[in-house]
């Protein structure tokens, strides 16, 4: 549980007005305890008996729901509650849902009043004609076959969390509320700022007639203009205050249409692309180049799954993103509640908004685009993509739309790029993030690389970005989804905080080098928080532990102030600068080969680096040729004093197991292949290391069976100062 879980009020969880971009005064929050039942999907009649109570709006799989049950594609989830309708003086009563996953049918007093399909978009029904004078019964029926957009949701993760997929969210997961509106009322509106002209345009949708629009600056009216519904109303703004991450100024907006009054806000900002002084194509914020740095944000919570326990919790993720020095965040294959975008607008973060991936397309692989599995799946994916763009068009924080991530369900990419562009020409588009991107498609080239940061150059029409990188695993015991987990499930695990911080800073050195050398314009680090089995967050899943020195990381990213790398005094040198002699054999040795008392009389002697002379790494110079699949090497050495922070410096390919005085210290998989790396000794290896005589023993194998095979290692003592 997060610290905010104890702040959840079961009588009224998430009491805040849920739609900050379109606020009305008359509303009733329906969050709280509802009755629930799970039946077979085939049962379409309202159950006579319910199973218990569930806390709305937390999904049934979550702890905060009070239920915490697995929901499958063969199930139907029923919700029930009573409410007293407010007195209506010729008004209409609207029932609003922030989001329900996935297919929803709504009944009032036994009468079906509406159906909606989609897991991330808001929807509403006019329930006025179905109301009774006294208590009213609201029933909601939900099914989910997991064929539509779903992001990282996995039904199996409820029982078996692993890799990069997480517990599914079923049913109501955002606020439900009632709202009184005049018969003639505003349905929606579109706000488009133009900083070059010093204007903002508003198109108000509803019935016919005129609307009055006021722009306010901290309560003071800047300008007021009348205009016709459905037409563009342009308002001049003198002495424009621009919105940016450094200065996230928001103007207030008030729209009056007859008896209907709604309040909103907007930011005067422009996001485009253009060339910098060196001729590199760059993203432009308010006509100035900007480098976008941010985390990948999955938006999962251990207690609420898809739903943050409180509004303060929702805000916290964005606040800590800013504190860690970032100006951007990538909302990864999930669409958040409207209040998340409000806080991004308010606090000042640039948002890359992903479209949640679904099953509409056959995954793109290699150099071909995917194809749609069916028109039904494709139409639904495109409908939900358009809804996502429309619902968040007015948020100044959103600057990039990501259509497909890593070819998951990808299809017909150029056409969908054109479709998204038609919906919104004011933002930039990532057509395909990471794996497959058709030539000349979209505004951004986005590559993904883990445990390293690769340069991504812009081309003639597209900005170069590193849309995912890093993934450094650092396990904090006591703050894990899987209690006894000792490693990250994905990209490797750091030994301790200092190791984690060292590698993190090295990654940003490479990012900033790529910025200067090739004009790369963005880097999105994986990721903001641990999520279930994926333990590679900057903070723990429960948000209780920040894994790094916050100021160290802030300075590194925001100011590009990177401390010098820690110095390592090599006590047992590698063969990188001068060839070192080792005992070696290609025949499997006896079990005592790892012990200090081992007699190496029958072994050969050779100088490092050991490896195949026909290999692909020019940084590795072979001293002794090794062609067979396996090699065992050993080297005895003496230490005069205890080391401050012993590190193993190693280059290997493919797999290496390292022993210190008979203790298994390192198990290294899949080869480094590019350079020497420094690995801090784990606790058991530190304990095994002695003042006096020692032995380091390494078994390395060429698992892939190609020419790229080598091994070299040494031991050093790292200083504790940066």
Residue pairs with C-beta under 8 A, 6 or more apart in sequence:
1 63
1 302
1 303
1 542
2 301
2 302
2 303
2 309
2 313
2 542
2 543
2 544
3 542
3 543
3 544
4 308
4 309
4 310
4 312
4 313
4 316
5 63
5 64
5 303
5 309
7 309
7 310
7 312
8 55
8 64
8 309
8 310
9 15
10 32
10 33
10 55
10 66
11 32
11 33
12 29
12 31
12 32
13 31
13 32
13 55
13 56
13 57
13 58
13 64
13 309
13 310
14 29
14 31
14 57
14 175
14 307
14 310
14 311
15 29
15 31
16 311
16 339
17 23
17 27
18 96
18 98
18 174
18 175
18 177
18 337
18 338
18 339
19 96
19 98
19 122
19 338
20 264
20 265
20 338
20 339
20 342
21 264
21 265
21 338
21 341
21 342
21 394
21 395
22 186
22 188
22 189
22 262
22 264
23 262
23 263
23 264
24 179
24 180
24 181
24 260
24 261
24 262
25 261
26 86
26 179
26 180
26 181
27 177
27 178
27 179
27 180
28 83
28 86
28 177
28 178
28 179
29 175
29 176
29 177
30 56
30 81
30 83
30 138
30 175
30 176
30 177
30 178
31 56
31 57
31 175
31 176
31 177
32 55
32 56
32 81
33 53
33 54
33 55
33 56
33 66
33 81
34 53
34 54
34 55
34 56
34 79
34 80
34 81
35 50
35 52
35 53
35 54
35 79
35 80
35 81
36 50
36 51
36 52
36 53
36 54
36 60
36 67
36 77
36 78
36 79
36 80
37 47
37 49
37 50
37 51
37 77
37 78
37 80
38 51
38 60
38 69
38 71
38 75
38 76
38 77
38 78
39 47
39 75
39 76
39 78
40 74
40 75
40 76
41 73
41 74
41 75
41 76
41 143
42 76
43 76
44 76
44 141
46 78
46 80
46 107
46 110
46 139
46 141
47 78
50 78
50 80
52 67
53 66
54 60
54 65
54 66
54 67
54 79
55 64
55 65
55 66
56 79
56 81
56 172
56 176
57 98
57 172
57 173
57 174
57 175
57 176
57 307
58 64
58 65
58 66
58 173
58 304
58 305
58 307
59 65
59 101
59 169
59 170
59 171
59 172
59 173
59 304
59 305
59 306
59 307
60 67
60 68
60 69
60 71
60 77
60 170
60 171
61 68
61 69
61 70
61 71
61 158
61 167
61 168
61 169
61 170
61 305
62 68
62 169
62 301
62 303
62 304
62 305
62 306
62 307
63 302
63 303
63 304
64 303
64 304
64 307
64 309
70 155
70 158
70 159
71 77
71 144
71 155
71 168
71 170
71 171
72 155
73 143
73 144
73 145
73 146
73 155
75 143
75 170
76 141
76 142
76 143
77 141
77 142
77 143
77 170
77 171
78 139
78 140
78 141
78 142
79 138
79 139
79 140
79 141
79 142
79 171
79 172
80 137
80 138
80 139
80 140
81 137
81 138
82 135
82 136
82 137
82 138
83 135
83 136
83 138
83 178
84 134
84 135
84 136
85 93
85 131
85 136
85 178
86 93
86 178
86 180
88 128
88 180
90 182
90 183
91 180
91 181
91 182
91 183
92 126
92 128
92 180
92 181
92 182
92 183
92 185
93 126
93 127
93 128
93 131
93 178
93 179
93 180
94 124
94 125
94 126
94 127
94 178
94 179
94 180
94 181
95 106
95 108
95 113
95 124
95 125
95 126
95 127
95 138
95 176
95 177
95 178
96 122
96 123
96 124
96 176
96 177
96 178
96 179
97 104
97 116
97 122
97 123
97 124
97 172
97 174
97 176
98 122
98 173
98 174
98 175
98 176
98 337
98 338
99 119
99 120
99 121
99 122
99 173
99 174
99 335
99 337
100 116
100 119
100 123
100 140
100 142
100 171
100 172
100 173
100 174
101 119
101 120
101 142
101 144
101 153
101 169
101 170
101 171
101 173
101 306
102 117
102 118
102 119
102 142
102 143
102 144
102 145
102 146
102 148
102 150
102 170
103 115
103 116
103 117
103 142
103 143
103 144
103 145
104 115
104 116
104 117
104 123
104 140
104 141
104 142
105 112
105 114
105 115
105 140
105 141
105 142
106 112
106 113
106 114
106 115
106 116
106 125
106 138
106 139
106 140
106 141
107 113
107 137
107 138
107 139
107 140
107 141
108 127
108 130
108 131
108 136
108 137
108 138
108 139
109 130
109 131
109 132
109 136
109 137
110 137
110 139
111 130
113 125
113 127
113 130
114 123
114 125
116 123
117 148
117 380
118 148
118 149
118 380
118 383
118 384
118 387
119 144
119 148
119 149
119 150
119 169
119 356
119 384
120 149
120 334
120 335
120 356
120 384
120 387
120 388
121 335
121 384
121 387
121 388
121 391
122 174
122 338
122 391
130 136
140 171
140 172
142 170
142 171
142 172
144 168
144 170
146 153
146 155
146 168
146 359
147 358
147 359
147 377
148 358
148 359
148 377
148 380
148 381
148 384
149 355
149 356
149 357
149 358
149 380
149 381
149 384
150 168
150 356
150 357
150 358
150 359
151 332
151 333
151 334
151 356
151 357
152 164
152 165
152 166
152 298
152 300
152 332
152 333
152 334
152 531
153 165
153 166
153 167
153 168
153 169
154 165
154 166
154 167
154 168
155 168
156 165
157 165
157 166
157 167
157 168
157 532
158 167
158 168
161 167
161 481
161 482
161 532
161 533
162 489
162 533
163 489
163 490
163 533
163 534
164 489
164 490
164 534
166 298
166 300
166 305
166 531
166 532
166 534
167 300
167 305
167 532
169 305
169 306
169 307
173 305
173 306
173 307
174 307
174 337
175 337
181 260
182 258
182 259
182 260
184 206
184 207
184 209
184 257
184 258
184 259
184 260
185 206
185 207
185 257
185 258
185 260
186 204
186 205
186 206
186 211
186 255
186 257
186 260
186 262
187 205
187 206
188 205
188 390
189 202
189 203
189 204
189 205
189 255
189 262
189 264
189 394
190 202
190 203
190 205
190 393
190 394
191 200
191 201
191 202
191 253
191 264
191 266
191 393
191 394
192 200
192 201
192 202
192 426
193 199
193 200
193 266
193 267
193 268
193 269
193 270
193 396
194 200
194 201
194 270
195 240
195 242
195 268
195 269
195 270
195 286
195 287
196 270
196 287
198 236
198 237
198 238
198 240
199 234
199 235
199 236
199 237
200 215
200 234
200 235
200 237
200 251
200 266
200 268
201 232
201 233
201 234
201 235
202 213
202 227
202 232
202 233
202 235
202 253
202 255
203 230
203 231
203 232
203 233
204 211
204 213
204 227
204 229
204 230
204 233
204 255
204 257
205 229
205 230
206 229
206 257
206 260
207 229
208 228
208 229
208 230
209 228
209 229
209 257
209 258
210 226
210 227
210 228
210 229
210 257
211 226
211 227
211 228
211 229
211 233
211 255
211 256
211 257
212 224
212 225
212 226
212 255
212 256
212 257
213 224
213 225
213 226
213 227
213 233
213 235
213 253
213 254
213 255
213 256
214 221
214 223
214 224
214 253
214 254
214 255
214 256
215 221
215 222
215 223
215 224
215 235
215 237
215 251
215 252
215 253
216 222
216 251
216 252
216 253
216 254
217 241
217 251
217 252
218 252
219 252
222 237
222 238
222 251
223 235
223 236
223 237
223 238
225 233
225 234
225 235
226 233
227 233
229 257
237 251
237 268
240 268
241 247
241 249
241 251
241 268
242 249
242 268
242 269
242 286
243 249
243 250
243 267
243 268
243 269
243 345
243 348
243 396
244 269
244 285
244 286
244 348
245 322
245 327
245 328
245 348
245 349
245 350
246 348
247 348
248 267
248 345
248 346
248 347
248 348
248 396
249 267
249 268
250 265
250 266
250 267
250 345
250 346
250 396
251 265
251 266
251 267
251 268
252 263
252 264
252 265
253 263
253 264
253 265
253 266
254 261
254 262
254 263
254 264
255 261
255 262
255 263
255 264
264 394
265 345
266 394
266 396
267 345
267 396
267 397
268 396
269 285
269 286
269 396
270 284
270 285
270 286
270 287
270 426
271 283
271 284
271 285
271 350
271 399
271 400
271 426
271 427
271 428
272 283
272 284
272 287
272 428
273 281
273 282
273 283
273 284
273 428
273 443
273 463
274 281
274 282
274 284
274 287
274 289
275 281
275 282
276 282
276 289
276 519
278 519
280 458
280 518
280 519
280 521
281 458
281 459
281 460
281 461
281 462
281 463
281 464
281 519
281 521
282 289
282 290
282 458
282 463
282 519
282 521
283 289
283 290
283 292
283 399
283 428
283 463
283 521
283 522
284 290
285 350
285 399
289 521
290 327
290 350
290 521
291 515
291 521
291 522
292 327
292 328
292 350
292 352
292 465
292 521
292 522
292 523
292 524
293 325
293 326
293 327
293 328
293 511
293 522
293 523
293 524
293 525
293 557
293 558
294 321
294 326
294 327
294 328
294 329
294 330
294 349
294 350
294 352
294 522
294 523
294 524
294 525
295 321
295 324
295 326
295 329
295 330
295 524
295 525
295 526
295 527
295 528
295 538
296 330
296 332
296 468
296 524
296 525
296 526
296 527
296 528
297 317
297 321
297 329
297 330
297 331
297 332
297 527
297 528
297 529
298 332
298 333
298 334
298 527
298 528
298 529
298 531
299 306
299 317
299 331
299 332
299 334
299 336
299 340
300 306
300 529
300 531
300 532
300 541
301 307
301 308
301 309
301 313
302 481
302 541
302 542
303 309
306 334
307 337
308 314
308 317
308 340
311 339
313 543
314 336
314 337
314 339
314 340
314 343
315 343
315 347
316 543
317 528
317 529
317 543
318 329
318 340
318 343
318 344
318 347
318 349
319 347
320 528
320 538
320 539
320 543
320 546
321 329
321 349
321 528
322 347
322 348
322 349
323 550
323 554
324 538
324 548
324 550
324 553
324 554
324 557
325 553
325 554
325 555
325 556
325 557
325 558
325 559
326 349
326 557
326 558
327 348
327 349
327 350
327 558
328 349
328 350
328 351
328 352
328 522
328 524
329 344
329 349
329 350
329 351
329 352
329 528
330 351
330 352
330 354
330 402
330 467
330 524
331 340
331 351
331 352
331 353
331 354
332 354
332 405
332 527
333 354
333 355
333 356
333 357
333 405
333 408
334 354
334 356
335 353
335 356
335 388
335 391
335 392
338 391
341 351
341 392
341 395
341 397
341 398
342 395
344 351
344 395
344 397
344 398
345 395
345 396
345 397
348 397
349 397
350 397
350 399
350 400
351 395
351 397
351 398
351 399
351 400
352 399
352 400
352 402
352 430
352 467
352 524
353 388
353 392
353 398
353 400
353 401
353 402
354 402
354 405
354 433
355 381
355 384
355 385
355 388
355 401
355 402
355 403
355 404
356 384
357 404
357 405
357 408
357 409
358 377
358 380
358 381
358 384
358 409
359 373
359 377
359 409
360 372
360 373
360 374
360 377
360 378
360 380
360 381
360 409
360 411
361 370
361 371
361 372
361 373
361 378
361 381
361 404
361 409
361 410
361 411
361 412
362 370
362 371
362 372
362 373
362 411
363 370
363 407
363 408
363 409
363 410
364 370
364 404
364 407
364 410
364 411
364 413
364 432
364 435
364 436
365 407
365 435
365 436
366 436
367 436
368 436
369 410
369 411
369 412
369 413
369 414
369 436
369 438
370 407
370 409
370 410
370 411
370 412
370 413
370 436
371 411
371 412
372 378
372 411
372 412
373 411
378 411
378 412
381 409
382 416
382 419
385 403
385 416
385 419
385 420
386 419
386 423
389 401
389 420
389 423
389 424
390 423
392 398
393 423
393 424
398 427
399 427
399 428
400 427
400 428
400 429
400 430
400 444
401 420
401 424
401 427
401 428
401 429
401 430
402 429
402 430
402 433
402 446
402 467
403 413
403 416
403 417
403 420
403 429
403 430
403 431
403 432
403 442
404 410
404 413
404 416
404 431
404 432
404 433
404 436
405 433
405 434
406 433
406 434
406 435
406 448
407 432
407 434
407 435
407 436
410 432
410 436
413 431
413 432
413 436
413 437
413 438
413 441
414 431
414 438
414 441
416 431
417 429
417 431
417 441
417 442
420 429
421 429
428 442
428 443
428 444
428 463
429 442
429 443
429 444
430 442
430 443
430 444
430 446
430 465
430 467
431 437
431 438
431 441
431 442
432 438
432 441
432 442
432 446
433 446
433 448
433 467
433 468
434 446
434 447
434 448
434 467
434 468
435 448
437 445
437 446
440 461
440 462
442 462
443 461
443 462
443 463
444 462
444 463
444 464
444 465
444 467
444 522
445 456
445 457
445 458
445 459
445 462
445 463
445 464
445 465
446 456
446 465
446 466
446 467
447 454
447 456
447 465
447 466
447 467
448 466
448 467
448 468
448 469
449 466
449 468
449 469
450 468
450 469
450 470
450 471
450 490
450 491
450 526
451 470
451 471
451 472
451 491
451 492
452 469
452 507
452 510
452 674
453 466
453 469
453 470
453 507
453 508
453 510
453 511
453 514
453 523
454 466
454 469
454 510
454 514
455 464
455 510
455 513
455 514
455 517
455 518
455 520
456 464
456 465
456 466
456 514
456 518
456 520
457 464
457 518
457 519
457 520
458 464
458 518
458 519
458 520
458 521
463 521
463 522
464 518
464 519
464 520
464 521
465 520
465 521
465 522
465 523
465 524
466 511
466 514
466 520
466 522
466 523
466 524
467 522
467 524
468 524
468 526
469 507
469 511
469 523
469 524
469 525
469 526
470 491
470 504
470 507
470 525
470 526
470 527
470 536
471 488
471 490
471 491
471 492
471 526
471 527
471 536
472 491
472 492
472 494
472 500
472 503
472 504
472 507
472 536
473 487
473 488
473 490
473 491
473 492
473 493
473 494
473 535
473 536
474 488
474 493
474 494
474 496
474 497
474 499
474 500
474 535
474 536
474 547
475 485
475 486
475 487
475 488
475 493
475 535
476 540
476 545
476 547
479 530
479 540
479 541
479 542
479 544
479 545
480 530
480 535
480 540
480 541
481 530
481 531
481 532
481 533
481 541
482 532
482 533
485 533
485 535
486 493
487 493
487 535
488 534
488 535
488 536
489 533
489 534
489 535
490 534
490 536
491 526
491 536
493 535
494 500
494 503
495 679
495 680
495 681
495 682
496 680
497 547
497 548
498 566
498 645
498 680
499 679
499 680
500 547
500 548
501 548
501 549
501 552
501 553
502 565
502 566
502 678
504 548
504 553
504 556
505 552
505 556
505 562
505 563
505 565
506 565
507 525
508 523
508 556
508 557
508 560
508 562
509 562
511 520
511 523
512 560
512 562
514 520
515 521
525 538
526 536
527 534
527 536
527 537
527 538
528 537
528 538
528 539
529 537
529 538
529 539
529 540
529 541
529 543
530 536
530 537
530 539
530 540
530 541
531 537
531 541
532 541
537 547
538 546
538 547
538 548
538 553
539 545
539 546
539 547
540 547
552 563
552 722
555 561
555 562
556 562
563 722
564 722
566 718
566 719
566 720
566 721
566 722
567 718
567 719
568 647
568 649
568 678
568 716
568 717
568 718
568 719
569 716
569 717
569 718
569 719
570 649
570 714
570 715
570 716
571 637
571 639
571 643
571 715
571 716
571 717
572 635
572 637
572 696
572 714
572 715
572 716
573 580
573 714
574 580
574 608
574 649
574 650
574 651
574 676
574 712
574 713
574 714
575 607
575 608
575 609
575 623
575 712
576 609
576 651
576 676
576 712
579 607
579 608
579 609
579 623
580 607
580 608
580 635
580 714
581 605
581 606
581 607
581 608
581 635
582 605
582 606
582 607
582 608
582 610
582 633
582 634
582 635
583 600
583 603
583 604
583 605
583 633
583 634
583 635
584 603
584 604
584 605
584 606
584 610
584 624
584 626
584 631
584 632
584 633
584 634
585 603
585 604
585 631
585 632
586 626
586 628
586 630
586 631
586 632
588 630
588 632
589 603
589 632
592 598
593 632
593 634
593 697
594 634
594 659
594 662
594 695
594 697
595 661
595 662
595 695
596 636
596 661
596 662
596 693
596 694
596 695
598 634
598 695
600 634
603 634
606 623
606 624
607 623
607 624
608 623
608 624
608 711
608 712
609 620
609 621
609 622
609 623
609 624
609 651
609 710
609 711
609 712
610 622
610 623
610 624
610 625
610 626
610 631
610 633
610 700
610 710
610 711
610 712
611 620
611 622
611 625
611 626
611 653
611 709
611 710
611 711
612 622
612 625
612 626
612 627
612 702
612 707
612 708
612 709
612 710
613 622
613 625
614 707
615 622
615 653
615 707
615 708
615 709
615 710
616 707
616 708
617 653
617 673
617 674
617 708
617 710
619 674
619 675
620 651
620 710
620 712
622 710
626 709
626 710
626 711
628 702
629 701
629 702
629 705
630 699
630 700
630 701
630 702
631 699
631 700
631 701
631 711
632 697
632 698
632 699
633 697
633 698
633 700
633 711
634 695
634 696
634 697
634 698
635 695
635 696
636 693
636 694
636 695
637 693
637 694
637 695
637 696
637 715
638 692
638 693
638 694
639 689
639 690
639 691
639 692
639 694
640 691
641 691
642 691
643 689
643 717
644 717
644 718
644 719
644 720
645 680
645 681
645 717
645 718
645 719
645 720
646 680
646 681
646 685
646 686
646 689
646 715
646 716
646 717
646 718
647 678
647 679
647 680
647 681
647 715
647 716
647 717
647 718
648 658
648 665
648 666
648 678
648 679
648 680
648 681
648 713
648 714
648 715
649 676
649 677
649 678
649 679
649 713
649 714
649 715
649 716
650 656
650 658
650 666
650 668
650 672
650 676
650 677
650 679
650 711
650 712
650 713
650 714
651 672
651 675
651 676
651 677
651 710
651 711
651 712
651 713
652 668
652 671
652 672
652 700
652 710
652 711
652 712
652 713
653 671
653 672
653 673
653 700
653 702
653 708
653 709
653 710
653 711
654 669
654 670
654 671
654 700
654 701
654 702
654 703
654 704
654 708
654 709
655 668
655 669
655 670
655 671
655 700
655 701
655 703
656 666
656 668
656 698
656 699
656 700
656 711
657 664
657 666
657 667
657 668
657 698
657 699
657 700
658 664
658 665
658 666
658 667
658 668
658 696
658 697
658 698
658 713
659 665
659 695
659 696
659 697
659 698
660 681
660 685
660 688
660 689
660 694
660 695
660 696
661 688
661 689
661 690
661 694
661 695
662 688
662 695
662 697
663 684
663 685
663 687
663 688
664 684
665 681
665 682
665 684
665 685
665 688
666 679
666 682
666 685
671 704
671 708
673 708
676 712
678 716
678 718
680 718
681 689
696 713
696 715
698 711
698 713
700 709
700 711
702 708
702 709
